[in-house]
Amino acid sequence: MAQGIIFSIVAGVFVSLQGVFNARLSDEINLWHTNTWVHGTGFVVAFILLMSIEGTPNFNSITTVKPHYLLGGAMGAVIVFSVMKGISALGASHSVTILLVTQIIASLLISLLGLFGDPIIKLSIPNIIGLIMMVVGVLMYQLF
């Protein structure tokens, strides 16, 4: 559990940094050049890590997965584009706040409905209260 918390914190920091860096880069070279650069450099780093950790890659198992699970890269392009536009329009803190609440709600719906093989969860009163508090907090942060 501690490892999951640490990785989640690291991801949160890097998502925020990446969003700001990408928005500033897109101010200089435009959105789609930035998106291409981000995913291209990400591919190179991931491939180097793959080769370093696992040796020669074997992608044969990719043919056995459900096709919609292969859309992560395409979704990444939409995510990077949307985050850059959001940060450019609203600033980092407002944009990321909206992004996080939206992500929590979308993840909750996926878990409630058991979509994509996710285990079905049941909502409790404390869960609902917490979700309402987050949404109200975002509204207060955005409006005041």
Sine and cosine of phi, psi and omega as CSV:
sin_phi,cos_phi,sin_psi,cos_psi,sin_omega,cos_omega
0.00,0.00,-0.69,0.72,-0.01,-1.00
-0.86,0.50,-0.63,0.77,0.01,-1.00
-0.89,0.46,-0.66,0.75,0.04,-1.00
-0.89,0.46,-0.64,0.77,0.03,-1.00
-0.91,0.42,-0.71,0.71,-0.01,-1.00
-0.88,0.47,-0.73,0.68,0.01,-1.00
-0.89,0.45,-0.59,0.81,0.03,-1.00
-0.92,0.40,-0.63,0.78,0.05,-1.00
-0.91,0.41,-0.71,0.70,0.03,-1.00
-0.85,0.52,-0.71,0.70,0.01,-1.00
-0.88,0.48,-0.68,0.73,0.01,-1.00
-0.87,0.50,-0.68,0.73,0.03,-1.00
-0.90,0.44,-0.73,0.68,-0.06,-1.00
-0.94,0.33,-0.54,0.84,0.07,-1.00
-0.89,0.46,-0.68,0.74,0.01,-1.00
-0.91,0.41,-0.72,0.69,0.03,-1.00
-0.89,0.46,-0.71,0.70,-0.03,-1.00
-0.87,0.49,-0.67,0.74,0.00,-1.00
-0.86,0.50,-0.72,0.70,0.00,-1.00
-0.93,0.38,-0.73,0.69,0.00,-1.00
-0.86,0.51,-0.70,0.71,-0.02,-1.00
-0.90,0.43,-0.65,0.76,0.01,-1.00
-0.89,0.45,-0.68,0.73,0.02,-1.00
-0.93,0.38,-0.64,0.77,0.05,-1.00
-0.89,0.45,-0.65,0.76,-0.01,-1.00
-0.93,0.38,-0.43,0.90,0.11,-0.99
-0.89,0.45,-0.49,0.87,-0.06,-1.00
-1.00,-0.03,-0.64,0.77,-0.14,-0.99
-0.85,-0.53,-0.01,1.00,0.03,-1.00
1.00,0.02,0.30,-0.95,-0.17,-0.99
-0.90,0.44,-0.72,0.69,-0.11,-0.99
-0.97,0.24,-0.51,0.86,0.14,-0.99
-0.90,0.43,-0.67,0.74,0.03,-1.00
-0.89,0.46,-0.73,0.69,-0.01,-1.00
-0.86,0.51,-0.68,0.74,0.03,-1.00
-0.90,0.44,-0.70,0.72,0.02,-1.00
-0.87,0.49,-0.73,0.68,-0.04,-1.00
-0.86,0.51,-0.76,0.65,-0.04,-1.00
-0.96,0.28,-0.55,0.84,0.05,-1.00
-0.91,0.42,-0.73,0.68,0.02,-1.00
-0.93,0.36,-0.57,0.82,0.08,-1.00
-0.89,0.46,-0.66,0.75,0.05,-1.00
-0.88,0.48,-0.72,0.69,-0.03,-1.00
-0.87,0.48,-0.74,0.68,0.00,-1.00
-0.89,0.45,-0.71,0.70,0.01,-1.00
-0.88,0.47,-0.64,0.77,-0.01,-1.00
-0.92,0.38,-0.66,0.76,0.05,-1.00
-0.89,0.46,-0.69,0.72,0.04,-1.00
-0.89,0.45,-0.68,0.73,0.04,-1.00
-0.84,0.54,-0.76,0.65,-0.01,-1.00
-0.90,0.43,-0.62,0.79,-0.02,-1.00
-0.94,0.33,-0.62,0.78,-0.10,-1.00
-1.00,0.03,-0.69,0.73,-0.13,-0.99
-0.93,-0.36,-0.11,0.99,-0.04,-1.00
0.98,0.18,-0.53,-0.85,-0.04,-1.00
-0.89,0.45,0.84,-0.54,-0.03,-1.00
-0.95,0.32,0.52,-0.85,0.08,-1.00
-0.79,-0.61,0.95,-0.31,-0.06,-1.00
-0.99,-0.12,0.25,0.97,-0.02,-1.00
-0.86,0.52,-0.60,0.80,-0.05,-1.00
-0.93,0.38,-0.26,0.97,-0.01,-1.00
-0.91,0.41,-0.38,0.92,-0.01,-1.00
-0.97,0.24,-0.19,0.98,-0.06,-1.00
-0.98,-0.19,-0.10,0.99,-0.03,-1.00
-1.00,0.09,0.34,-0.94,0.06,-1.00
-0.90,0.44,0.74,-0.68,-0.10,-0.99
-0.82,0.57,-0.59,0.81,-0.05,-1.00
-0.93,0.38,-0.33,0.94,0.07,-1.00
-0.95,0.30,-0.22,0.98,0.01,-1.00
-1.00,0.06,0.03,1.00,-0.06,-1.00
-1.00,0.09,0.03,1.00,-0.05,-1.00
-0.83,0.56,-0.66,0.75,0.01,-1.00
-0.91,0.42,-0.68,0.74,0.04,-1.00
-0.90,0.43,-0.65,0.76,0.06,-1.00
-0.89,0.45,-0.60,0.80,0.03,-1.00
-0.86,0.51,-0.63,0.78,0.03,-1.00
-0.89,0.45,-0.66,0.76,0.04,-1.00
-0.92,0.39,-0.66,0.75,0.00,-1.00
-0.88,0.47,-0.78,0.63,-0.04,-1.00
-0.87,0.49,-0.70,0.71,0.03,-1.00
-0.86,0.51,-0.76,0.65,-0.07,-1.00
-0.91,0.41,-0.65,0.76,0.03,-1.00
-0.90,0.44,-0.68,0.73,0.02,-1.00
-0.87,0.49,-0.72,0.70,0.00,-1.00
-0.90,0.43,-0.67,0.74,0.00,-1.00
-0.88,0.47,-0.72,0.69,-0.01,-1.00
-0.92,0.39,-0.64,0.77,0.03,-1.00
-0.89,0.45,-0.59,0.81,-0.05,-1.00
-0.99,0.10,-0.59,0.80,-0.15,-0.99
-0.91,-0.41,-0.28,0.96,-0.17,-0.99
1.00,-0.03,0.34,-0.94,-0.12,-0.99
-0.89,0.46,-0.75,0.66,-0.12,-0.99
-0.92,0.39,-0.69,0.73,0.01,-1.00
-0.92,0.40,-0.70,0.71,-0.03,-1.00
-0.89,0.45,-0.74,0.68,-0.04,-1.00
-0.93,0.37,-0.56,0.83,0.05,-1.00
-0.88,0.48,-0.74,0.68,0.03,-1.00
-0.90,0.44,-0.68,0.73,0.02,-1.00
-0.85,0.53,-0.72,0.69,-0.06,-1.00
-0.91,0.41,-0.69,0.72,0.01,-1.00
-0.90,0.43,-0.67,0.75,0.05,-1.00
-0.88,0.47,-0.66,0.75,0.01,-1.00
-0.90,0.44,-0.65,0.76,0.03,-1.00
-0.89,0.45,-0.71,0.71,0.00,-1.00
-0.90,0.43,-0.71,0.71,0.01,-1.00
-0.89,0.45,-0.67,0.74,0.02,-1.00
-0.90,0.43,-0.62,0.79,0.04,-1.00
-0.88,0.47,-0.72,0.70,0.02,-1.00
-0.88,0.47,-0.65,0.76,0.04,-1.00
-0.87,0.49,-0.69,0.72,-0.02,-1.00
-0.95,0.31,-0.62,0.79,0.02,-1.00
-0.89,0.45,-0.61,0.79,-0.05,-1.00
-1.00,-0.07,-0.10,0.99,-0.02,-1.00
0.90,0.43,0.57,0.82,-0.04,-1.00
-0.95,0.30,0.50,-0.87,0.10,-0.99
0.84,0.54,0.51,0.86,0.05,-1.00
0.99,0.15,0.10,1.00,0.03,-1.00
-0.95,0.31,0.65,-0.76,0.03,-1.00
-0.89,0.46,0.66,-0.75,0.02,-1.00
-0.95,0.31,0.72,-0.70,0.07,-1.00
-0.90,-0.43,0.34,-0.94,0.09,-1.00
-0.94,-0.34,0.65,-0.76,0.02,-1.00
-0.99,0.12,0.67,-0.74,0.10,-1.00
-0.95,-0.32,0.22,-0.97,0.03,-1.00
-0.85,0.53,-0.71,0.70,0.05,-1.00
-0.87,0.50,-0.59,0.81,0.06,-1.00
-0.88,0.48,-0.72,0.69,-0.03,-1.00
-0.90,0.43,-0.70,0.72,0.02,-1.00
-0.88,0.48,-0.69,0.73,0.02,-1.00
-0.88,0.48,-0.68,0.74,0.01,-1.00
-0.90,0.43,-0.70,0.72,0.03,-1.00
-0.88,0.47,-0.66,0.75,0.01,-1.00
-0.89,0.46,-0.63,0.77,0.03,-1.00
-0.90,0.43,-0.71,0.71,-0.02,-1.00
-0.90,0.43,-0.70,0.71,0.04,-1.00
-0.89,0.46,-0.65,0.76,0.04,-1.00
-0.87,0.50,-0.68,0.74,0.03,-1.00
-0.90,0.43,-0.69,0.72,0.02,-1.00
-0.87,0.49,-0.69,0.72,0.02,-1.00
-0.89,0.45,-0.67,0.74,0.00,-1.00
-0.90,0.44,-0.63,0.77,-0.04,-1.00
-0.96,0.26,-0.58,0.81,-0.15,-0.99
-1.00,-0.04,-0.37,0.93,-0.10,-0.99
-0.87,-0.49,0.00,0.00,0.00,0.00
